[in-house]
Amino acid sequence: MKQDIKVSVDAVVFGYDQEKGISVLLIKRKNEPFQKMWALPGGLVLNHESLDDAVTRELKEEAGIDVNYLEQLYTFGSPDRDPRNHAISISYFGLVRPQDFQIAAQTDAEDVAWYNIKKLPKLAFDHKKIIDVAIKRLRGKITYEPVGFELLEKEFPFSDLEKLYQTLLDQEIDRRNFKKKIVSLGILEELDETIQRKAGRPARLFKFNKKKYFELKEKGYNFDIFF
């Protein structure tokens, strides 16, 4: 029996900003179906193109950005998810700092913008479902892998790390136990420098020790921060 199934990729690129919270990168579609509706960057995989190459190309073509780290999220294959044909979507997700990128709508995208995940517009296809799955994965992942350090300055006060986790998890955390657990992992270096932001005592600065983290990960250490 002949198959007539298309393969596509979609990218859920989350952005973190201390003031604005968590956002997701969206493009406004130039063409039908769902013309002028907001959607995730993505499209069909070309012949002889790998999935990773396809999602990288689509992000560059539609939003004008290169994202260093993306990982596969989930495969969405409902026959009616695309009105044109049966298209399977292999979705990816990543986490970046929006201020590090200069986004620009290109090719079949009419516009591109960051939208707060709590204030999303009506989305094309099943992209709201894809984003919901990505949010759930992100909130699970940050509890056992320190992916969030890439979103902070190289040197930061501990309060920035607390705010990052509270924002990503969308809930309050036990600050004392959180700090105790993070410090016990040995992946933070306390520096001699301090920073003064508001009234009160200057805050000590820290930095993430990637070498120590990868050494522990290689040994199979459990990084469950809320264990």
C-alpha positions in Angstrom: 0.0 0.0 0.0 1.4 3.4 -1.0 2.0 5.9 1.8 1.4 9.6 1.2 2.8 11.0 4.5 4.9 14.2 4.8 7.6 14.7 7.4 8.0 18.2 9.0 9.8 19.8 11.9 8.6 22.5 14.4 10.8 24.4 16.9 9.6 25.5 20.3 12.3 28.1 21.2 11.7 29.4 24.8 13.2 32.7 25.8 13.9 33.8 29.4 14.0 37.4 30.7 14.2 38.3 34.4 11.6 41.0 33.9 9.3 39.5 31.2 9.4 35.9 32.3 9.2 33.0 29.8 8.3 33.6 26.1 8.2 31.5 23.0 9.3 32.5 19.5 6.4 32.6 16.9 6.1 33.5 13.3 3.1 34.9 11.4 2.3 32.8 8.4 2.4 34.5 5.0 0.5 31.8 3.2 -2.4 29.4 3.5 -3.4 27.4 5.4 -3.8 29.6 8.5 -2.6 32.7 6.6 -1.7 35.5 8.9 -2.0 33.3 12.0 0.8 32.9 14.5 2.6 29.5 14.5 5.9 27.9 15.5 8.8 28.1 13.1 9.0 25.0 11.0 8.3 23.2 7.8 8.8 20.2 5.6 12.0 18.2 5.7 13.8 18.3 2.3 14.9 15.2 0.5 18.3 14.0 1.7 18.1 16.4 4.7 18.5 15.3 8.3 15.9 16.3 10.9 18.5 18.4 12.8 19.5 20.2 9.6 15.9 20.8 8.7 14.9 22.5 12.0 18.1 24.6 12.0 17.3 25.7 8.4 13.7 26.5 9.2 14.7 28.7 12.2 17.2 30.5 10.0 14.8 30.9 7.0 11.7 32.0 9.0 13.1 33.8 12.0 16.7 34.7 11.1 18.3 33.0 14.1 20.7 30.2 14.9 20.0 28.3 18.1 23.0 26.4 19.5 21.0 23.8 21.5 17.8 22.1 20.5 16.6 18.7 21.5 13.9 16.5 20.1 10.7 16.9 22.1 7.9 14.6 20.7 6.4 13.4 17.4 2.9 14.6 16.6 1.1 12.6 13.9 -2.6 13.1 14.0 -3.9 12.6 10.4 -5.9 15.9 10.6 -3.3 18.1 12.1 -2.6 19.7 8.7 -5.5 20.3 6.4 -3.3 19.9 3.2 -2.1 16.3 3.9 -1.1 13.8 6.5 2.0 15.5 7.9 4.0 14.1 10.9 5.8 16.7 12.9 9.0 16.0 14.8 9.1 18.8 17.3 12.2 20.3 19.0 12.6 22.6 22.0 15.3 24.9 23.3 15.9 27.6 25.8 17.7 30.9 25.0 18.1 34.5 26.1 16.1 36.7 23.6 18.5 39.6 24.1 21.2 37.5 22.5 19.3 37.3 19.2 18.2 39.7 16.4 15.1 38.1 15.0 13.9 38.9 11.5 10.9 37.5 9.5 12.0 35.9 6.3 10.8 33.6 3.4 7.2 32.4 4.2 7.0 34.3 7.5 5.3 37.7 7.5 6.4 38.6 11.0 8.2 37.1 13.9 7.9 37.9 17.7 8.4 36.7 21.2 5.1 36.0 23.0 4.8 35.4 26.8 3.6 31.8 27.3 0.7 33.1 29.4 -0.5 35.4 26.7 -0.3 33.4 23.5 -2.4 34.4 20.5 -4.6 31.8 18.7 -2.2 29.4 17.0 -2.2 27.5 13.7 -2.3 23.7 13.3 -1.8 21.9 16.7 0.9 24.3 17.8 -0.7 25.2 21.1 -0.6 21.4 22.0 3.0 21.2 21.0 3.9 24.2 23.2 2.0 22.7 26.1 4.0 19.5 25.8 7.2 21.5 25.6 6.4 23.5 28.7 5.8 20.3 30.6 9.1 18.9 29.4 11.0 22.0 30.3 9.6 22.1 33.8 10.5 18.5 34.3 14.0 18.8 32.8 15.2 21.7 34.9 14.6 19.8 38.1 17.3 17.2 37.2 19.6 19.0 34.7 21.0 22.5 35.2 20.0 23.8 31.7 19.0 27.1 33.2 22.6 28.3 33.9 22.9 29.2 30.2 20.3 31.9 30.7 22.2 33.7 33.4 25.2 36.0 33.2 28.5 34.2 33.7 28.7 35.7 37.2 25.4 36.1 39.1 24.0 36.5 42.6 22.2 33.5 43.9 18.9 35.4 43.9 19.0 35.4 40.1 19.2 31.6 40.1 16.3 31.4 42.5 14.2 33.7 40.4 15.0 31.7 37.3 13.8 28.5 38.8 10.7 30.1 40.2 9.8 31.6 36.8 10.5 28.4 34.8 8.5 26.2 37.3 5.8 28.9 37.7 5.7 28.4 41.5 7.4 29.4 44.7 10.3 27.4 45.9 11.7 26.7 49.4 14.6 29.1 49.1 16.6 27.7 52.0 16.4 24.1 50.9 16.9 25.1 47.3 20.2 26.8 48.1 21.3 24.0 50.4 20.7 21.5 47.6 22.4 23.6 44.9 25.5 24.3 47.0 25.7 20.6 48.0 26.0 19.6 44.3 29.4 21.4 44.1 28.7 22.9 40.7 28.7 26.5 41.8 31.8 28.5 42.5 31.5 31.3 45.1 33.5 34.3 44.0 35.1 37.1 45.9 33.2 39.7 44.0 29.9 41.2 45.0 27.1 43.2 43.3 25.0 46.0 44.6 21.6 46.3 43.0 19.2 47.7 45.6 19.3 48.9 49.1 20.8 46.4 51.5 24.0 44.4 51.7 25.9 43.7 48.5 25.2 40.1 47.2 28.0 37.6 46.6 28.5 36.5 43.0 28.7 32.9 41.8 29.5 31.1 38.5 28.6 27.7 37.1 31.4 25.1 37.1 30.7 23.2 33.8 33.7 21.0 34.2 32.6 19.8 37.7 29.1 19.3 36.4 30.2 17.1 33.5 32.5 15.1 35.8 29.6 14.3 38.1 27.3 13.5 35.2 29.8 11.1 33.8 29.8 9.3 37.1 26.0 9.0 37.0 25.3 11.5 39.8 21.7 12.2 40.6 21.1 15.9 40.0 17.4 15.9 41.1 17.4 19.4 42.7 14.1 18.9 44.6 14.8 15.3 45.7 
